[in-house]
Amino acid sequence: SEEAAASYEAARIAWYDAETKAKALAVKARIDENDWASYDAGNYALAGEKLAAGDALFPADPNASVDAAEEALLRYNLVLDKGFEYQAGERRAVSEKERLAAVDIKADVAAKAGFDDAQSVHDRAVAAFSAGEYEEAARLFEESERLFKAAWEEALAKREAALAAMAAMQAAREASAEYAAEADAAAGN
C-alpha cells in the first residue's frame, strides 16, 4: 500500500505539473495572439525560462518542476493582465471620445435612453478598471463605445429629420407668401 500511495502521489504531481504547464501555455498563446509580450517583457521572458527549466527538472525533482510551472503561469498572467490594462486604457479613450461626440450633438437629450444605457455601461467599465479587472473593463469600454456611437447616430437622424421638416416649412411659408403676393396683385392691391 505504501508503494501504491507513492505511485498515486507521483501521478498526482505529474498531472498537476502538466495541467499547470498547459494553463501557462494557454495564457502565453493569448499574449502572443494579441502581441502583448512587450508590455512586460521581463516577466514574459522569465516565464519562458521557468517553463523550460521545469521540463528539465521534472524527472529528477517533480516538486521543483511544479514550482517552475506555477511561477511561469503567474508571470504569464501578469503579462496578460498588463496587456488588458493597456487595451482597456485605449478602449476607454475611444469610449470617452464617442461620449463627447454624443454630448456635442445632444444625444443625451435626443436619444436619452440609448445615451443613458451607454453611460451606465461606461460607468461600470470605469469601476472595473479601478478595481483592476482590466479584461472586463476593456470589454465594457468597447460596448459603451458602440452604444455612444449608436446614440450619436440616433440623435443625428433626429436632427436631420428636424432640419428637413424646418426646410419644408420654410419652403411652404415662402410659397404661401408668394401666392399671397400674386393674389394681392391680381386683386389690384
C-alpha positions in Angstrom: 0.0 0.0 0.0 3.0 2.3 0.6 4.1 1.6 -3.0 0.6 2.4 -4.3 0.4 5.6 -2.3 3.8 6.7 -3.6 2.7 5.9 -7.2 -0.5 7.8 -6.7 1.4 10.8 -5.4 3.9 10.7 -8.3 1.0 10.5 -10.8 -0.9 13.4 -9.0 2.2 15.6 -9.1 2.8 14.7 -12.8 -0.8 15.5 -13.6 -0.8 18.8 -11.7 2.5 19.7 -13.3 1.2 19.0 -16.8 -2.1 20.9 -16.1 -0.2 23.9 -14.8 2.1 24.0 -17.8 -0.9 23.7 -20.1 -2.6 26.7 -18.4 0.7 28.6 -18.7 1.0 27.8 -22.4 -2.7 28.8 -23.0 -2.1 32.2 -21.3 1.1 32.6 -23.4 -0.9 31.9 -26.6 -3.3 34.7 -25.7 -0.4 37.0 -25.1 1.2 36.0 -28.4 -2.1 36.3 -30.2 -2.5 39.9 -29.1 1.2 40.7 -29.4 1.4 41.9 -25.8 4.8 40.3 -24.8 6.5 43.7 -25.0 4.2 45.2 -22.3 6.0 43.2 -19.7 9.0 41.7 -21.4 10.8 40.8 -18.2 8.0 38.6 -16.9 7.4 37.2 -20.3 11.0 36.1 -20.7 11.2 34.8 -17.1 8.0 32.8 -17.6 9.5 31.1 -20.7 12.7 30.3 -18.8 10.7 28.8 -15.9 8.8 26.6 -18.3 12.0 25.3 -19.9 13.6 24.8 -16.6 10.6 22.9 -15.3 10.7 20.5 -18.2 14.4 19.7 -17.4 13.7 19.4 -13.7 10.7 17.0 -13.8 12.4 13.6 -13.9 14.8 14.4 -11.1 12.7 16.8 -9.0 9.0 16.9 -9.8 8.2 19.3 -7.0 10.7 21.8 -8.4 9.1 21.3 -11.8 5.7 22.1 -10.4 7.1 25.3 -8.7 8.6 26.4 -12.0 5.3 25.8 -13.9 3.4 27.7 -11.2 5.9 30.6 -11.5 5.5 30.6 -15.3 1.8 30.7 -15.0 1.9 33.5 -12.5 4.3 35.6 -14.7 2.3 35.0 -17.9 -0.8 36.1 -16.1 1.0 39.3 -15.1 1.9 40.0 -18.7 -1.7 39.2 -19.9 -3.1 41.5 -17.2 -0.7 44.3 -18.3 -2.0 43.8 -21.9 -5.6 44.0 -20.9 -4.8 47.1 -18.8 -3.3 48.8 -21.9 -6.2 47.6 -24.1 -8.7 48.9 -21.5 -6.9 52.3 -21.4 -7.1 52.5 -25.2 -10.8 51.5 -25.3 -11.6 54.0 -22.5 -10.1 56.8 -24.5 -12.2 55.9 -27.6 -15.3 55.4 -25.5 -14.8 58.9 -23.9 -14.3 60.4 -27.4 -17.6 58.8 -28.6 -19.3 60.1 -25.4 -18.2 63.6 -26.1 -19.3 63.4 -29.7 -22.7 62.2 -28.4 -23.0 65.0 -25.9 -22.0 67.6 -28.6 -24.9 66.5 -30.8 -27.2 66.5 -27.7 -27.7 62.7 -27.8 -28.2 62.9 -24.0 -31.5 64.7 -24.8 -32.5 63.5 -28.3 -31.6 59.8 -27.7 -31.8 59.8 -23.9 -32.5 56.1 -23.4 -29.6 55.0 -25.6 -27.3 57.6 -24.1 -28.2 56.6 -20.6 -27.5 52.9 -21.4 -24.1 53.8 -22.8 -23.3 55.9 -19.8 -24.3 53.1 -17.4 -22.0 50.6 -19.3 -19.2 53.3 -19.3 -19.6 53.8 -15.5 -19.4 50.0 -15.0 -16.2 49.9 -17.1 -14.6 52.7 -15.1 -15.4 50.8 -11.9 -13.9 47.6 -13.3 -10.8 49.4 -14.4 -10.4 51.0 -11.0 -10.8 47.5 -9.4 -8.0 46.2 -11.6 -10.4 44.0 -13.7 -8.9 45.1 -16.9 -10.2 42.3 -19.2 -13.8 43.1 -18.1 -13.1 46.9 -18.3 -11.8 46.5 -21.9 -15.0 44.6 -22.9 -17.3 47.1 -21.2 -15.5 50.2 -22.7 -15.8 48.6 -26.1 -19.5 48.1 -25.5 -20.0 51.6 -24.2 -18.2 53.0 -27.3 -20.7 51.1 -29.5 -23.7 52.4 -27.5 -22.5 56.0 -27.5 -22.0 55.8 -31.3 -25.5 54.4 -31.7 -26.9 57.2 -29.5 -25.0 59.8 -31.6 -26.4 58.2 -34.8 -29.9 58.3 -33.5 -29.6 61.9 -32.4 -28.1 62.8 -35.8 -31.0 61.1 -37.6 -33.5 63.1 -35.5 -31.6 66.3 -36.1 -31.5 65.8 -39.9 -35.3 65.0 -39.8 -36.0 68.2 -37.9 -33.8 70.2 -40.3 -35.6 68.7 -43.2 -39.0 69.5 -41.6 -37.9 73.1 -40.9 -36.7 73.5 -44.5 -40.0 72.1 -45.8 -41.9 74.5 -43.6 -39.8 77.4 -44.8 -40.4 76.5 -48.4 -44.1 76.2 -47.7 -44.1 79.6 -46.0 -42.2 81.2 -48.9 -44.6 79.6 -51.4 -47.6 80.8 -49.3 -46.2 84.4 -49.2 -45.6 84.2 -53.0 -49.2 83.1 -53.6 -50.5 85.8 -51.3 -48.4 88.4 -53.2 -49.8 87.1 -56.5 -53.3 87.2 -55.2 -52.9 90.7 -54.0 -51.5 91.7 -57.4 -54.4 90.0 -59.1 -56.9 91.7 -56.8 -55.4 95.1 -57.7 -53.9 95.8 -54.3 
